Amino acid sequence: MASARSLRRIRIGRADDVRDGACLQVEVAGCSLGLFRVGGQFRAVLNHCPHEGAPVCRGTVRGTTLPSVPGTFRWGRENEILACPWHGWEFALDSGQCLTDRRRLAMFPTEVADDGTLYVLMRGPATPKPAIPSTDASPAPRRHAAGTEDTSR
């Protein structure tokens, strides 16, 4: 039996729209996401820094300093690191993990169809429930614990 909270496949656009070293920002199911291409793989990131809530996808995609001997600096991981625009916190785009803290970015799986269409997979109802507008202006009757109605209004 399928779960009511199964993954939904949501069309984003064309895979060719996402360039290496750049972010494509989109709104999906009420969420702001950033799409990145990292080493030929696509990553979808919630546009929310876990440090202070900044719009992290407005940050810079770059590399970072690598472990090295004292007095030297090695640069690497070019186009694999997202630096937050507010405080410069660095996150690995392959995992979402912060490079200096336990926190991580919220990430969503992606798929690319044979025709080049890019999808993001998100949890939620398989089919959204439509809003049913009320045509009755009177308030709904109050319910008691036993399930009987109180119509004394």
N, C-alpha and C positions, 0 to 999 in steps of 0.2 A: 504494500500500500504506500502511495507517495505521500510524503510529508507536506503539510500545509506551508512549512517554512523552507521549502526546497530552493535550490539556486535558480535564479532567473537569468536568462541569457539576454542581455540588452545590447542592441546595435549602437555602436559609437560612431562609426564612419569607416574610412579606408585606412588600412595599415600604412599606406604610403603617406598619410597626413602627419604621421609621427616621425620626426627627424631625430637622428642621433644628437645628443647634447642639448635637446630642447624639450620643452614641456608643452603638451597640448591640453589646455584646460577645458573641461566640459562639465555640464550639469546633468546628473543622472539620478533619477528617482529621488529628487530633492537634496542630493549631495553634490558638493563641488569636488571633482576629481581631477587629478593631473595624470596624464598618460605619458610614459617615457619608453624609449627604446634603448635597451641596455644589452650590448653584445648580441644583437639580433633577437632578443626576447623583449616582450612588451610587459610593462608594469603599470598597474593602476593604483594610485595613492590617494587616500583621503586628504583633502587640502586643509589639514589641521595639524599643526605641530604639537606633539605631546608635551612639550616643555611649557609653553605659555599660550598656546592656541593661535599662533600666527598662521596666516595663509601660506603655508610652507611651500606650495607649488609656485609661488612667485619668487622663490629663491633661485640660486645659481646652481646649474649642473656643472660639475667640475671634477677634479681629482682631489687628492689629499696627500699630506706628508705620510711617508711610510716609516716603519721602524728603521733606525740607522744608528751608526756609532756616534758618540758624542762629537759635536762640532761639525757634523755634516747633515745635510738635509736631502732626502730622496723624495721625489714626487712620483706618484703613480695613481692607478685606478681612474684615469681620465674618463670623464663622462659616466662614471659609476656612482658619484656622490652628489647628494642634494644638500646644499647649505641653506639653512633657514634664513630668510631675509631680516628677521628681527635680531637674533642673537648669534647667528652663525653656527648653530648646532649642525653637525654633519650626520647624514643618514645614508647608509648603503642602499642603493636602489634595488639591488638584487634580493635583499631580505627585509628592508625597512628598519633594520637595527641601527640605533644611534652608535656612533663610533666611540663615545666617551661616557655613556650612561646605559642603564638597563632598558630605558624606554625605547619604543619602536613606533614607526609609522603604521597606521592601519592601511592594509593593502588588500586588493581584490584580484582574484584570478582573471586572466584574459584568455581569449581564443581568437585565432585568425582562421577564417573559413578559406576554402580552396579558391574562392573568387577574390580574396584580399580584403574582405569585410572584417573589421575588428569588433569584437564583442567583449563586454565586461560581464562577469558573473557575480550576482549579488543575491543575498538572502532576502526572502520575503515571500508573500503569497504567490503561488503560481499564476493566479489571475487576480489583479487588483479588485477589491470590492468596490462597486460603484456607490457613490453617495446617494442616499434616498432622501430627497427633500420632503419636509413635512408639509402637508396641506391643511393641517389642523392647527389653529392658532391657540387653542386651549392647552394648558399644561398637562403633561401626562399624569395619570393617577399615581399616587404614592403606593408603594408596595410594603406590606408588613412582612416580618420574617416568615410567617406561615404562608405567604403567597397570596393573601387576600387583599383586595383593593380598598383604599380609603377614598371615598368619593365625597367627603365632607367639606370640600373647599368651597 
